[in-house]
Amino acid sequence: MGCSSMALPEFEKAVKKAGARKEVLGSRETPFRILYAFKHRGFMERLISERKLEQRGQNPFKFWFTFYVYKVIY
């Protein structure tokens, strides 16, 4: 199953509710490229402060998140 670092709290809650456990199989750092979100300052601030969206000064992408691949075991 795939999950971004921004959705991790909900994913962990769902795994726990299902009585399962998770094992990370891999991960990849990914640029955040949702242009619509950039126009909403409050939304972007929440992604950075609460959802592990990393702000980096690197070009061409300024914001990054981690995408994980999990094995969910029931």
PDB file with one MODEL, atoms N, CA, C and O in Angstrom:
MODEL        1
ATOM      1  N   MET A   1       0.847  -1.150   0.000  1.00  0.00           N
ATOM      2  CA  MET A   1       0.000   0.000   0.000  1.00  0.00           C
ATOM      3  C   MET A   1       0.902   1.224   0.000  1.00  0.00           C
ATOM      4  O   MET A   1       1.959   1.219   0.630  1.00  0.00           O
ATOM      5  N   GLY A   2       0.489   2.270  -0.704  1.00  0.00           N
ATOM      6  CA  GLY A   2       1.252   3.505  -0.756  1.00  0.00           C
ATOM      7  C   GLY A   2       0.626   4.586   0.105  1.00  0.00           C
ATOM      8  O   GLY A   2      -0.595   4.648   0.248  1.00  0.00           O
ATOM      9  N   CYS A   3       1.475   5.446   0.683  1.00  0.00           N
ATOM     10  CA  CYS A   3       0.998   6.522   1.538  1.00  0.00           C
ATOM     11  C   CYS A   3       2.042   7.628   1.583  1.00  0.00           C
ATOM     12  O   CYS A   3       3.235   7.359   1.728  1.00  0.00           O
ATOM     13  N   SER A   4       1.591   8.869   1.459  1.00  0.00           N
ATOM     14  CA  SER A   4       2.531   9.982   1.568  1.00  0.00           C
ATOM     15  C   SER A   4       2.708  10.367   3.034  1.00  0.00           C
ATOM     16  O   SER A   4       1.874  10.047   3.880  1.00  0.00           O
ATOM     17  N   SER A   5       3.802  11.054   3.314  1.00  0.00           N
ATOM     18  CA  SER A   5       4.045  11.518   4.682  1.00  0.00           C
ATOM     19  C   SER A   5       2.956  12.482   5.135  1.00  0.00           C
ATOM     20  O   SER A   5       2.703  12.607   6.334  1.00  0.00           O
ATOM     21  N   MET A   6       2.312  13.162   4.198  1.00  0.00           N
ATOM     22  CA  MET A   6       1.252  14.103   4.553  1.00  0.00           C
ATOM     23  C   MET A   6      -0.014  13.396   5.023  1.00  0.00           C
ATOM     24  O   MET A   6      -0.795  13.980   5.774  1.00  0.00           O
ATOM     25  N   ALA A   7      -0.233  12.164   4.604  1.00  0.00           N
ATOM     26  CA  ALA A   7      -1.426  11.408   4.989  1.00  0.00           C
ATOM     27  C   ALA A   7      -1.132  10.366   6.068  1.00  0.00           C
ATOM     28  O   ALA A   7      -2.000   9.564   6.412  1.00  0.00           O
ATOM     29  N   LEU A   8       0.080  10.377   6.594  1.00  0.00           N
ATOM     30  CA  LEU A   8       0.504   9.350   7.545  1.00  0.00           C
ATOM     31  C   LEU A   8      -0.375   9.245   8.794  1.00  0.00           C
ATOM     32  O   LEU A   8      -0.661   8.123   9.211  1.00  0.00           O
ATOM     33  N   PRO A   9      -0.820  10.337   9.414  1.00  0.00           N
ATOM     34  CA  PRO A   9      -1.671  10.180  10.612  1.00  0.00           C
ATOM     35  C   PRO A   9      -2.949   9.385  10.337  1.00  0.00           C
ATOM     36  O   PRO A   9      -3.326   8.529  11.137  1.00  0.00           O
ATOM     37  N   GLU A  10      -3.608   9.657   9.226  1.00  0.00           N
ATOM     38  CA  GLU A  10      -4.830   8.917   8.888  1.00  0.00           C
ATOM     39  C   GLU A  10      -4.524   7.467   8.548  1.00  0.00           C
ATOM     40  O   GLU A  10      -5.285   6.570   8.912  1.00  0.00           O
ATOM     41  N   PHE A  11      -3.428   7.234   7.860  1.00  0.00           N
ATOM     42  CA  PHE A  11      -3.039   5.868   7.507  1.00  0.00           C
ATOM     43  C   PHE A  11      -2.759   5.051   8.763  1.00  0.00           C
ATOM     44  O   PHE A  11      -3.237   3.924   8.890  1.00  0.00           O
ATOM     45  N   GLU A  12      -1.991   5.611   9.688  1.00  0.00           N
ATOM     46  CA  GLU A  12      -1.678   4.887  10.923  1.00  0.00           C
ATOM     47  C   GLU A  12      -2.937   4.602  11.737  1.00  0.00           C
ATOM     48  O   GLU A  12      -3.064   3.535  12.337  1.00  0.00           O
ATOM     49  N   LYS A  13      -3.861   5.552  11.758  1.00  0.00           N
ATOM     50  CA  LYS A  13      -5.126   5.348  12.466  1.00  0.00           C
ATOM     51  C   LYS A  13      -5.923   4.205  11.830  1.00  0.00           C
ATOM     52  O   LYS A  13      -6.491   3.380  12.545  1.00  0.00           O
ATOM     53  N   ALA A  14      -5.971   4.150  10.511  1.00  0.00           N
ATOM     54  CA  ALA A  14      -6.706   3.093   9.815  1.00  0.00           C
ATOM     55  C   ALA A  14      -6.071   1.717  10.048  1.00  0.00           C
ATOM     56  O   ALA A  14      -6.777   0.726  10.236  1.00  0.00           O
ATOM     57  N   VAL A  15      -4.748   1.664  10.034  1.00  0.00           N
ATOM     58  CA  VAL A  15      -4.052   0.395  10.273  1.00  0.00           C
ATOM     59  C   VAL A  15      -4.350  -0.099  11.680  1.00  0.00           C
ATOM     60  O   VAL A  15      -4.629  -1.281  11.884  1.00  0.00           O
ATOM     61  N   LYS A  16      -4.290   0.803  12.647  1.00  0.00           N
ATOM     62  CA  LYS A  16      -4.570   0.440  14.038  1.00  0.00           C
ATOM     63  C   LYS A  16      -6.017  -0.031  14.198  1.00  0.00           C
ATOM     64  O   LYS A  16      -6.278  -1.037  14.858  1.00  0.00           O
ATOM     65  N   LYS A  17      -6.954   0.699  13.593  1.00  0.00           N
ATOM     66  CA  LYS A  17      -8.375   0.341  13.690  1.00  0.00           C
ATOM     67  C   LYS A  17      -8.642  -1.039  13.095  1.00  0.00           C
ATOM     68  O   LYS A  17      -9.504  -1.770  13.583  1.00  0.00           O
ATOM     69  N   ALA A  18      -7.912  -1.394  12.049  1.00  0.00           N
ATOM     70  CA  ALA A  18      -8.083  -2.697  11.406  1.00  0.00           C
ATOM     71  C   ALA A  18      -7.394  -3.820  12.180  1.00  0.00           C
ATOM     72  O   ALA A  18      -7.534  -4.992  11.833  1.00  0.00           O
ATOM     73  N   GLY A  19      -6.655  -3.465  13.221  1.00  0.00           N
ATOM     74  CA  GLY A  19      -5.946  -4.483  13.992  1.00  0.00           C
ATOM     75  C   GLY A  19      -4.751  -5.040  13.235  1.00  0.00           C
ATOM     76  O   GLY A  19      -4.345  -6.181  13.457  1.00  0.00           O
ATOM     77  N   ALA A  20      -4.197  -4.247  12.353  1.00  0.00           N
ATOM     78  CA  ALA A  20      -3.078  -4.693  11.524  1.00  0.00           C
ATOM     79  C   ALA A  20      -1.795  -4.004  11.982  1.00  0.00           C
ATOM     80  O   ALA A  20      -1.798  -3.188  12.903  1.00  0.00           O
ATOM     81  N   ARG A  21      -0.727  -4.350  11.328  1.00  0.00           N
ATOM     82  CA  ARG A  21       0.540  -3.659  11.537  1.00  0.00           C
ATOM     83  C   ARG A  21       1.149  -3.389  10.177  1.00  0.00           C
ATOM     84  O   ARG A  21       0.776  -4.012   9.183  1.00  0.00           O
ATOM     85  N   LYS A  22       2.084  -2.461  10.139  1.00  0.00           N
ATOM     86  CA  LYS A  22       2.670  -2.075   8.859  1.00  0.00           C
ATOM     87  C   LYS A  22       4.177  -2.272   8.881  1.00  0.00           C
ATOM     88  O   LYS A  22       4.822  -2.206   9.927  1.00  0.00           O
ATOM     89  N   GLU A  23       4.707  -2.514   7.709  1.00  0.00           N
ATOM     90  CA  GLU A  23       6.151  -2.670   7.530  1.00  0.00           C
ATOM     91  C   GLU A  23       6.540  -1.853   6.304  1.00  0.00           C
ATOM     92  O   GLU A  23       5.960  -2.029   5.233  1.00  0.00           O
ATOM     93  N   VAL A  24       7.513  -0.965   6.450  1.00  0.00           N
ATOM     94  CA  VAL A  24       7.956  -0.138   5.327  1.00  0.00           C
ATOM     95  C   VAL A  24       8.771  -1.002   4.361  1.00  0.00           C
ATOM     96  O   VAL A  24       9.745  -1.646   4.751  1.00  0.00           O
ATOM     97  N   LEU A  25       8.352  -1.002   3.096  1.00  0.00           N
ATOM     98  CA  LEU A  25       9.091  -1.727   2.067  1.00  0.00           C
ATOM     99  C   LEU A  25      10.032  -0.803   1.297  1.00  0.00           C
ATOM    100  O   LEU A  25      11.045  -1.241   0.754  1.00  0.00           O
ATOM    101  N   GLY A  26       9.682   0.473   1.258  1.00  0.00           N
ATOM    102  CA  GLY A  26      10.518   1.430   0.551  1.00  0.00           C
ATOM    103  C   GLY A  26       9.957   2.829   0.685  1.00  0.00           C
ATOM    104  O   GLY A  26       8.830   3.026   1.140  1.00  0.00           O
ATOM    105  N   SER A  27      10.760   3.796   0.282  1.00  0.00           N
ATOM    106  CA  SER A  27      10.308   5.175   0.317  1.00  0.00           C
ATOM    107  C   SER A  27      11.028   5.965  -0.767  1.00  0.00           C
ATOM    108  O   SER A  27      12.073   5.563  -1.279  1.00  0.00           O
ATOM    109  N   ARG A  28      10.428   7.104  -1.095  1.00  0.00           N
ATOM    110  CA  ARG A  28      11.005   7.961  -2.128  1.00  0.00           C
ATOM    111  C   ARG A  28      10.617   9.409  -1.838  1.00  0.00           C
ATOM    112  O   ARG A  28       9.449   9.710  -1.591  1.00  0.00           O
ATOM    113  N   GLU A  29      11.586  10.284  -1.869  1.00  0.00           N
ATOM    114  CA  GLU A  29      11.294  11.706  -1.710  1.00  0.00           C
ATOM    115  C   GLU A  29      10.736  12.216  -3.025  1.00  0.00           C
ATOM    116  O   GLU A  29      11.264  11.922  -4.098  1.00  0.00           O
ATOM    117  N   THR A  30       9.649  12.993  -2.924  1.00  0.00           N
ATOM    118  CA  THR A  30       8.896  13.407  -4.095  1.00  0.00           C
ATOM    119  C   THR A  30       8.619  14.904  -4.036  1.00  0.00           C
ATOM    120  O   THR A  30       8.274  15.414  -2.970  1.00  0.00           O
ATOM    121  N   PRO A  31       8.758  15.621  -5.144  1.00  0.00           N
ATOM    122  CA  PRO A  31       8.423  17.042  -5.122  1.00  0.00           C
ATOM    123  C   PRO A  31       6.912  17.251  -5.038  1.00  0.00           C
ATOM    124  O   PRO A  31       6.136  16.508  -5.640  1.00  0.00           O
ATOM    125  N   PHE A  32       6.514  18.258  -4.295  1.00  0.00           N
ATOM    126  CA  PHE A  32       5.108  18.634  -4.181  1.00  0.00           C
ATOM    127  C   PHE A  32       4.829  19.602  -5.314  1.00  0.00           C
ATOM    128  O   PHE A  32       5.431  20.673  -5.379  1.00  0.00           O
ATOM    129  N   ARG A  33       3.913  19.232  -6.216  1.00  0.00           N
ATOM    130  CA  ARG A  33       3.682  20.016  -7.426  1.00  0.00           C
ATOM    131  C   ARG A  33       2.217  20.357  -7.648  1.00  0.00           C
ATOM    132  O   ARG A  33       1.789  20.466  -8.797  1.00  0.00           O
ATOM    133  N   ILE A  34       1.444  20.526  -6.604  1.00  0.00           N
ATOM    134  CA  ILE A  34       0.039  20.854  -6.758  1.00  0.00           C
ATOM    135  C   ILE A  34      -0.078  22.379  -6.795  1.00  0.00           C
ATOM    136  O   ILE A  34      -0.134  23.034  -5.754  1.00  0.00           O
ATOM    137  N   LEU A  35      -0.112  22.920  -7.987  1.00  0.00           N
ATOM    138  CA  LEU A  35      -0.065  24.367  -8.184  1.00  0.00           C
ATOM    139  C   LEU A  35      -1.214  25.087  -7.508  1.00  0.00           C
ATOM    140  O   LEU A  35      -1.033  26.197  -7.009  1.00  0.00           O
ATOM    141  N   TYR A  36      -2.386  24.483  -7.481  1.00  0.00           N
ATOM    142  CA  TYR A  36      -3.551  25.100  -6.846  1.00  0.00           C
ATOM    143  C   TYR A  36      -3.268  25.382  -5.372  1.00  0.00           C
ATOM    144  O   TYR A  36      -3.678  26.418  -4.849  1.00  0.00           O
ATOM    145  N   ALA A  37      -2.573  24.469  -4.703  1.00  0.00           N
ATOM    146  CA  ALA A  37      -2.296  24.621  -3.272  1.00  0.00           C
ATOM    147  C   ALA A  37      -1.380  25.805  -2.993  1.00  0.00           C
ATOM    148  O   ALA A  37      -1.490  26.435  -1.941  1.00  0.00           O
ATOM    149  N   PHE A  38      -0.482  26.115  -3.915  1.00  0.00           N
ATOM    150  CA  PHE A  38       0.457  27.214  -3.707  1.00  0.00           C
ATOM    151  C   PHE A  38      -0.244  28.558  -3.551  1.00  0.00           C
ATOM    152  O   PHE A  38       0.312  29.474  -2.946  1.00  0.00           O
ATOM    153  N   LYS A  39      -1.442  28.690  -4.081  1.00  0.00           N
ATOM    154  CA  LYS A  39      -2.185  29.947  -4.017  1.00  0.00           C
ATOM    155  C   LYS A  39      -2.906  30.145  -2.684  1.00  0.00           C
ATOM    156  O   LYS A  39      -3.457  31.216  -2.430  1.00  0.00           O
ATOM    157  N   HIS A  40      -2.904  29.126  -1.838  1.00  0.00           N
ATOM    158  CA  HIS A  40      -3.619  29.167  -0.562  1.00  0.00           C
ATOM    159  C   HIS A  40      -2.616  29.095   0.584  1.00  0.00           C
ATOM    160  O   HIS A  40      -2.241  28.014   1.038  1.00  0.00           O
ATOM    161  N   ARG A  41      -2.199  30.256   1.032  1.00  0.00           N
ATOM    162  CA  ARG A  41      -1.129  30.358   2.020  1.00  0.00           C
ATOM    163  C   ARG A  41      -1.423  29.574   3.298  1.00  0.00           C
ATOM    164  O   ARG A  41      -0.556  28.850   3.789  1.00  0.00           O
ATOM    165  N   GLY A  42      -2.617  29.706   3.834  1.00  0.00           N
ATOM    166  CA  GLY A  42      -2.966  28.995   5.063  1.00  0.00           C
ATOM    167  C   GLY A  42      -2.882  27.491   4.906  1.00  0.00           C
ATOM    168  O   GLY A  42      -2.420  26.789   5.806  1.00  0.00           O
ATOM    169  N   PHE A  43      -3.328  26.999   3.765  1.00  0.00           N
ATOM    170  CA  PHE A  43      -3.262  25.565   3.491  1.00  0.00           C
ATOM    171  C   PHE A  43      -1.812  25.096   3.428  1.00  0.00           C
ATOM    172  O   PHE A  43      -1.462  24.066   4.004  1.00  0.00           O
ATOM    173  N   MET A  44      -0.973  25.853   2.728  1.00  0.00           N
ATOM    174  CA  MET A  44       0.441  25.493   2.620  1.00  0.00           C
ATOM    175  C   MET A  44       1.124  25.535   3.984  1.00  0.00           C
ATOM    176  O   MET A  44       1.945  24.670   4.291  1.00  0.00           O
ATOM    177  N   GLU A  45       0.796  26.526   4.798  1.00  0.00           N
ATOM    178  CA  GLU A  45       1.375  26.618   6.141  1.00  0.00           C
ATOM    179  C   GLU A  45       1.012  25.401   6.984  1.00  0.00           C
ATOM    180  O   GLU A  45       1.840  24.896   7.742  1.00  0.00           O
ATOM    181  N   ARG A  46      -0.239  24.928   6.850  1.00  0.00           N
ATOM    182  CA  ARG A  46      -0.655  23.720   7.592  1.00  0.00           C
ATOM    183  C   ARG A  46       0.066  22.486   7.090  1.00  0.00           C
ATOM    184  O   ARG A  46       0.453  21.632   7.887  1.00  0.00           O
ATOM    185  N   LEU A  47       0.255  22.373   5.770  1.00  0.00           N
ATOM    186  CA  LEU A  47       0.986  21.227   5.238  1.00  0.00           C
ATOM    187  C   LEU A  47       2.414  21.200   5.775  1.00  0.00           C
ATOM    188  O   LEU A  47       2.948  20.133   6.079  1.00  0.00           O
ATOM    189  N   ILE A  48       3.017  22.353   5.887  1.00  0.00           N
ATOM    190  CA  ILE A  48       4.393  22.428   6.394  1.00  0.00           C
ATOM    191  C   ILE A  48       4.442  22.154   7.893  1.00  0.00           C
ATOM    192  O   ILE A  48       5.281  21.377   8.348  1.00  0.00           O
ATOM    193  N   SER A  49       3.563  22.775   8.660  1.00  0.00           N
ATOM    194  CA  SER A  49       3.635  22.649  10.116  1.00  0.00           C
ATOM    195  C   SER A  49       3.042  21.351  10.656  1.00  0.00           C
ATOM    196  O   SER A  49       3.504  20.837  11.675  1.00  0.00           O
ATOM    197  N   GLU A  50       2.026  20.819   9.986  1.00  0.00           N
ATOM    198  CA  GLU A  50       1.321  19.652  10.527  1.00  0.00           C
ATOM    199  C   GLU A  50       1.495  18.375   9.710  1.00  0.00           C
ATOM    200  O   GLU A  50       1.276  17.283  10.234  1.00  0.00           O
ATOM    201  N   ARG A  51       1.879  18.485   8.451  1.00  0.00           N
ATOM    202  CA  ARG A  51       1.850  17.319   7.571  1.00  0.00           C
ATOM    203  C   ARG A  51       3.191  16.943   6.942  1.00  0.00           C
ATOM    204  O   ARG A  51       3.235  16.229   5.940  1.00  0.00           O
ATOM    205  N   LYS A  52       4.266  17.424   7.527  1.00  0.00           N
ATOM    206  CA  LYS A  52       5.615  17.019   7.124  1.00  0.00           C
ATOM    207  C   LYS A  52       5.974  17.376   5.687  1.00  0.00           C
ATOM    208  O   LYS A  52       6.785  16.693   5.062  1.00  0.00           O
ATOM    209  N   LEU A  53       5.386  18.425   5.167  1.00  0.00           N
ATOM    210  CA  LEU A  53       5.813  18.935   3.874  1.00  0.00           C
ATOM    211  C   LEU A  53       7.072  19.752   4.146  1.00  0.00           C
ATOM    212  O   LEU A  53       7.049  20.693   4.939  1.00  0.00           O
ATOM    213  N   GLU A  54       8.163  19.390   3.489  1.00  0.00           N
ATOM    214  CA  GLU A  54       9.444  20.045   3.746  1.00  0.00           C
ATOM    215  C   GLU A  54       9.686  21.155   2.739  1.00  0.00           C
ATOM    216  O   GLU A  54       9.522  20.978   1.532  1.00  0.00           O
ATOM    217  N   GLN A  55      10.076  22.288   3.264  1.00  0.00           N
ATOM    218  CA  GLN A  55      10.412  23.409   2.396  1.00  0.00           C
ATOM    219  C   GLN A  55      11.922  23.430   2.225  1.00  0.00           C
ATOM    220  O   GLN A  55      12.669  23.521   3.199  1.00  0.00           O
ATOM    221  N   ARG A  56      12.356  23.345   0.987  1.00  0.00           N
ATOM    222  CA  ARG A  56      13.777  23.360   0.654  1.00  0.00           C
ATOM    223  C   ARG A  56      14.013  24.463  -0.369  1.00  0.00           C
ATOM    224  O   ARG A  56      13.110  24.807  -1.133  1.00  0.00           O
ATOM    225  N   GLY A  57      15.164  24.991  -0.387  1.00  0.00           N
ATOM    226  CA  GLY A  57      15.475  26.058  -1.319  1.00  0.00           C
ATOM    227  C   GLY A  57      15.954  25.563  -2.664  1.00  0.00           C
ATOM    228  O   GLY A  57      16.464  26.349  -3.462  1.00  0.00           O
ATOM    229  N   GLN A  58      15.803  24.283  -2.933  1.00  0.00           N
ATOM    230  CA  GLN A  58      16.338  23.694  -4.159  1.00  0.00           C
ATOM    231  C   GLN A  58      15.460  24.007  -5.351  1.00  0.00           C
ATOM    232  O   GLN A  58      14.233  24.044  -5.257  1.00  0.00           O
ATOM    233  N   ASN A  59      16.108  24.228  -6.457  1.00  0.00           N
ATOM    234  CA  ASN A  59      15.394  24.424  -7.723  1.00  0.00           C
ATOM    235  C   ASN A  59      15.367  23.123  -8.477  1.00  0.00           C
ATOM    236  O   ASN A  59      16.303  22.336  -8.338  1.00  0.00           O
ATOM    237  N   PRO A  60      14.367  22.851  -9.257  1.00  0.00           N
ATOM    238  CA  PRO A  60      13.213  23.692  -9.549  1.00  0.00           C
ATOM    239  C   PRO A  60      12.067  23.524  -8.559  1.00  0.00           C
ATOM    240  O   PRO A  60      11.073  24.244  -8.656  1.00  0.00           O
ATOM    241  N   PHE A  61      12.173  22.596  -7.612  1.00  0.00           N
ATOM    242  CA  PHE A  61      11.067  22.345  -6.686  1.00  0.00           C
ATOM    243  C   PHE A  61      11.417  22.831  -5.290  1.00  0.00           C
ATOM    244  O   PHE A  61      12.503  22.551  -4.782  1.00  0.00           O
ATOM    245  N   LYS A  62      10.505  23.551  -4.678  1.00  0.00           N
ATOM    246  CA  LYS A  62      10.738  24.145  -3.368  1.00  0.00           C
ATOM    247  C   LYS A  62      10.217  23.287  -2.225  1.00  0.00           C
ATOM    248  O   LYS A  62      10.758  23.341  -1.120  1.00  0.00           O
ATOM    249  N   PHE A  63       9.174  22.495  -2.470  1.00  0.00           N
ATOM    250  CA  PHE A  63       8.544  21.695  -1.423  1.00  0.00           C
ATOM    251  C   PHE A  63       8.636  20.204  -1.755  1.00  0.00           C
ATOM    252  O   PHE A  63       8.507  19.795  -2.909  1.00  0.00           O
ATOM    253  N   TRP A  64       8.863  19.399  -0.696  1.00  0.00           N
ATOM    254  CA  TRP A  64       9.041  17.953  -0.866  1.00  0.00           C
ATOM    255  C   TRP A  64       8.308  17.195   0.231  1.00  0.00           C
ATOM    256  O   TRP A  64       8.121  17.703   1.336  1.00  0.00           O
ATOM    257  N   PHE A  65       7.895  15.968  -0.090  1.00  0.00           N
ATOM    258  CA  PHE A  65       7.322  15.052   0.887  1.00  0.00           C
ATOM    259  C   PHE A  65       7.890  13.669   0.602  1.00  0.00           C
ATOM    260  O   PHE A  65       8.533  13.454  -0.426  1.00  0.00           O
ATOM    261  N   THR A  66       7.653  12.745   1.502  1.00  0.00           N
ATOM    262  CA  THR A  66       8.127  11.375   1.315  1.00  0.00           C
ATOM    263  C   THR A  66       6.932  10.486   1.003  1.00  0.00           C
ATOM    264  O   THR A  66       5.897  10.571   1.664  1.00  0.00           O
ATOM    265  N   PHE A  67       7.076   9.642   0.005  1.00  0.00           N
ATOM    266  CA  PHE A  67       6.057   8.652  -0.338  1.00  0.00           C
ATOM    267  C   PHE A  67       6.586   7.292   0.105  1.00  0.00           C
ATOM    268  O   PHE A  67       7.694   6.897  -0.259  1.00  0.00           O
ATOM    269  N   TYR A  68       5.788   6.585   0.888  1.00  0.00           N
ATOM    270  CA  TYR A  68       6.179   5.281   1.433  1.00  0.00           C
ATOM    271  C   TYR A  68       5.369   4.167   0.785  1.00  0.00           C
ATOM    272  O   TYR A  68       4.215   4.357   0.400  1.00  0.00           O
ATOM    273  N   VAL A  69       5.986   3.019   0.675  1.00  0.00           N
ATOM    274  CA  VAL A  69       5.292   1.799   0.270  1.00  0.00           C
ATOM    275  C   VAL A  69       5.344   0.858   1.471  1.00  0.00           C
ATOM    276  O   VAL A  69       6.415   0.548   1.990  1.00  0.00           O
ATOM    277  N   TYR A  70       4.177   0.417   1.895  1.00  0.00           N
ATOM    278  CA  TYR A  70       4.044  -0.425   3.075  1.00  0.00           C
ATOM    279  C   TYR A  70       3.510  -1.804   2.731  1.00  0.00           C
ATOM    280  O   TYR A  70       2.779  -1.993   1.759  1.00  0.00           O
ATOM    281  N   LYS A  71       3.891  -2.738   3.542  1.00  0.00           N
ATOM    282  CA  LYS A  71       3.254  -4.050   3.588  1.00  0.00           C
ATOM    283  C   LYS A  71       2.365  -4.001   4.820  1.00  0.00           C
ATOM    284  O   LYS A  71       2.853  -3.788   5.930  1.00  0.00           O
ATOM    285  N   VAL A  72       1.061  -4.197   4.632  1.00  0.00           N
ATOM    286  CA  VAL A  72       0.126  -4.193   5.763  1.00  0.00           C
ATOM    287  C   VAL A  72      -0.199  -5.634   6.095  1.00  0.00           C
ATOM    288  O   VAL A  72      -0.641  -6.401   5.240  1.00  0.00           O
ATOM    289  N   ILE A  73       0.026  -5.993   7.361  1.00  0.00           N
ATOM    290  CA  ILE A  73      -0.116  -7.384   7.804  1.00  0.00           C
ATOM    291  C   ILE A  73      -1.277  -7.479   8.779  1.00  0.00           C
ATOM    292  O   ILE A  73      -1.318  -6.781   9.793  1.00  0.00           O
ATOM    293  N   TYR A  74      -2.224  -8.362   8.451  1.00  0.00           N
ATOM    294  CA  TYR A  74      -3.392  -8.564   9.313  1.00  0.00           C
ATOM    295  C   TYR A  74      -3.229  -9.781  10.166  1.00  0.00           C
ATOM    296  O   TYR A  74      -4.116 -10.106  10.955  1.00  0.00           O
TER     297      TYR A  74
ENDMDL
END
